Every structure is written in structure tokens, then in C-alpha cells.
Amino acid sequence: MATDSQKISEFAMASSTHLDHETRLNQILTAARELIASGGVTALTVRAIARKVGVTEAAIYRHVESKEQVLVMLLEDVRQSVLGTIEQHTAPDTTALGKLEHVLTHHLSVIESRRGISFVVIAEAAQFQEPSVREAGKRLVEDYLLTVEGFIREGIEAGEVDDAINPGAAATMFFGIIQASVTRWLFDSTAHPLTENVLSLWRQYRASLEPANSVRSPEL
């Protein structure tokens, strides 16, 4: 029968192993982001990750099974990060349109600071045949659209948004604004700074949602 000291030792060893695993996974994700930022998803290989982390490929394979698993981890990390940020920065007492404006401006700002990695990964995920990668990408996009759709429904109930608006279609338009802006920026970030036209983009989108007889407050 194991003594208390042996149990403590075994628990400490298990905790250390778990911590080491989590640390290594974080290193793998960081390396994957850097590789994608510099060379796209085609630059992402287990060998390249190992080189970035400074270990052997065998060491990487002790923590992940394949490049596809790394992509799934990246997509889930993006999903949690994006949805968590939306929840954190949309106060319950903010109007529905106010929430949508904040999501648009903040999301573009975050994408710009992270060099568009999230949208590159999402776009590439659709090209993969591996079901787990496609499912992770699909889940990310659908959860994002459902969140935006929820704000639009909230706006309809509050009278901020025209009740003739289709929430699902309006959410897709919202996502399309971000996707088109990011695509243009990725081709030429100098000529088209991502956050440069965010105010005019928001005004156009808001105008498409508001009831025809709405009275806006004066804008500076």
C-alpha cells in the first residue's frame, strides 16, 4: 500500500508531466502561428514546427499526432479567443447596434495585430479533406454567425433593427464585411490598412439594418 509521501510524489510527478505537456502545446501553437504568418498553411509541417521549437520531430509527435491536429487546435484556439473577446467587450447594458459596432471595430483591430492568421487558417480549413479540420473550421464560423445573429435579433426586439431584416442573412453580411476587408488587406496591407475605413463600413452596415423611420443622433 502506498504511503502518503509516495502518493504526494506520484501526484507531483503527474502534475509536472501535465504542465510540461501544456507548455509544449503552447510552444507548438506559437510556432504554428509564426509559420502560417510567414508562409501560409503550406509552410506548416511537423518538421518546421520542431525546428521553430528547437526540438526533434519525435518530441513534437509525443504531443500531437499530425499537422492536421495542430490546425484543429489552432481553429479551436481562434474560436475561443474570438467568442471570449466578444463576450468580454459587449456589456449587457449596451444597445444591440452598439455591440455590433464594437465587435466589428475590435475584431478588425485584433486581426490586424495578429497579421490575419485567423482568417488564413479558416480559409485553408475549407480546403482540407481531413474531417476534423473541416469540422473545427465550420464550428468556428457557425458559432461566430450565431453570436452576431443573436445581437441582430436583440436589436429587432428593441426596435433598433428593422423587423423585416433576416437575422441570418444580416449576420452573413457582417461576416462578409470582415472577410472582404481582411482579404484586401492581406494582398496589400500598406495601401489598405485594415482599420482605415472601419467607421464608413459600420455606417453603411448600420444603415442597412435600421428602420426606415429611425432618427439617428448627430455624429461628429
Beta strands, then each sheet from edge to edge (+ up, - down):
end
